[in-house]
Amino acid sequence: MLGVSRGTLRVALERLERSGEIVRRQGSGTFVGRVAELPAFSEGLEVLESYTSLAVRQGLKLSVRDLVIEERRVGEGPASALGLEPGTAVVAVERTLLADGAPAAHMCDLVHPDVALPPPDRLRHEVEKGTMVLDVLIEAKVPIAFARTRVRPRLLTGRDTTGKALAISGTTAALELIETMHVTSGEAMQYATDVFAPGGVDLHVMRGLQGEQPVHRA
């Protein structure tokens, strides 16, 4: 009826399924899936760069909603990363990041109590316009040198807090980045947990083999 062979049709359906444009369920049939979207951010992990500068380079307008800035007692995981005792009070900056008005990530930054942050009103003003906490630390002359980043999958539903913040419907996979910012002395000054909406970030890493550099002959 379609004028194509069954083999060609089977290959086409397999490709559509891999891209997420259709979903095939045994015993139920074939259904239209979610069309893949371009990511809000495309980030290489070779260089430490804030999402503020990434957004400028990629022509995105950042803003936030549901911003909360408050003192919180840290649990064992963040406390260990920041070299603190569990239960120590730190400044927490939690919000949903919007890229061109669409939810891109849910972010929570915990800042070491030794860091002298700007006054609360100024800090809120900076974060509300999409400035990252990393940029605030750099502006405050905190000598950030490197970051350790863990990347892991995260399952979200429309019922949990993060899923609601990212306007998730149903159940879907997301990407979570847990990042610790270190100063030149090696101490950790910031602990960040960023959960990106599906398609929110495209991460890539460039790696090279260790060894002698090639000799350029004249």
RACOR-V42179 format. One record per backbone hydrogen bond with DSSP energy under -1.0 kcal/mol. CO is the residue of the C=O (numbers start at 1). NH is the residue of the N-H. E is the energy in kcal/mol with one decimal. If there is no record, write none. Layout:
co->(CO & CO)
nh->(NH & NH)
e->(E & E)
//
This chain:
co->(5 & 6 & 7 & 8 & 9 & 10 & 11 & 12 & 13 & 14 & 15 & 16 & 16 & 21 & 23 & 25 & 25 & 29 & 31 & 41 & 43 & 50 & 51 & 52 & 53 & 54 & 55 & 61 & 63 & 65 & 68 & 70 & 72 & 74 & 75 & 76 & 77 & 78 & 79 & 85 & 88 & 90 & 91 & 92 & 93 & 94 & 95 & 96 & 97 & 97 & 98 & 99 & 102 & 104 & 105 & 106 & 107 & 108 & 109 & 110 & 111 & 112 & 115 & 119 & 120 & 121 & 122 & 123 & 124 & 126 & 127 & 132 & 133 & 134 & 135 & 136 & 137 & 138 & 142 & 143 & 146 & 148 & 150 & 152 & 154 & 156 & 160 & 161 & 162 & 163 & 164 & 170 & 172 & 174 & 175 & 176 & 177 & 178 & 179 & 180 & 181 & 181 & 182 & 182 & 183 & 187 & 189 & 190 & 191 & 192 & 193 & 194 & 195 & 196 & 197 & 200 & 202 & 204)
nh->(9 & 10 & 11 & 12 & 13 & 14 & 15 & 16 & 17 & 18 & 19 & 21 & 22 & 33 & 31 & 28 & 29 & 25 & 23 & 202 & 204 & 54 & 55 & 56 & 57 & 58 & 60 & 100 & 98 & 96 & 94 & 92 & 90 & 87 & 79 & 80 & 81 & 82 & 84 & 88 & 74 & 72 & 111 & 70 & 109 & 68 & 107 & 65 & 104 & 105 & 63 & 102 & 99 & 197 & 97 & 195 & 95 & 193 & 93 & 191 & 91 & 115 & 117 & 123 & 124 & 125 & 126 & 127 & 128 & 131 & 130 & 136 & 137 & 138 & 139 & 140 & 142 & 141 & 144 & 184 & 182 & 180 & 178 & 176 & 174 & 172 & 164 & 165 & 166 & 168 & 167 & 158 & 156 & 154 & 196 & 152 & 194 & 150 & 192 & 148 & 189 & 190 & 145 & 146 & 186 & 183 & 112 & 181 & 110 & 179 & 108 & 177 & 106 & 175 & 200 & 41 & 43 & 45)
e->(-2.2 & -2.5 & -2.1 & -2.3 & -2.3 & -2.1 & -2.2 & -2.2 & -2.2 & -2.2 & -1.8 & -1.7 & -1.2 & -2.8 & -3.0 & -2.2 & -2.5 & -2.8 & -3.1 & -2.6 & -2.0 & -1.7 & -2.4 & -1.8 & -2.2 & -2.0 & -2.9 & -3.3 & -3.3 & -2.3 & -2.8 & -3.4 & -2.6 & -2.9 & -2.2 & -2.6 & -2.0 & -2.1 & -3.1 & -1.9 & -2.2 & -2.7 & -2.5 & -2.0 & -2.5 & -3.0 & -2.9 & -1.7 & -3.1 & -1.5 & -1.8 & -1.6 & -2.8 & -2.2 & -3.2 & -2.7 & -2.4 & -2.5 & -2.7 & -2.7 & -1.0 & -2.0 & -1.1 & -2.8 & -2.7 & -2.1 & -2.4 & -2.4 & -2.6 & -1.8 & -2.0 & -1.6 & -2.4 & -2.2 & -2.5 & -1.7 & -2.6 & -1.7 & -2.6 & -1.4 & -3.2 & -2.3 & -2.6 & -2.8 & -3.1 & -2.5 & -2.5 & -2.1 & -1.8 & -3.0 & -1.5 & -1.2 & -3.2 & -2.3 & -3.0 & -2.4 & -2.7 & -2.6 & -3.3 & -2.2 & -2.8 & -1.2 & -3.2 & -1.5 & -2.3 & -2.6 & -2.8 & -2.5 & -2.9 & -2.8 & -1.8 & -3.0 & -2.8 & -1.1 & -3.2 & -1.8 & -2.0 & -2.0)
//
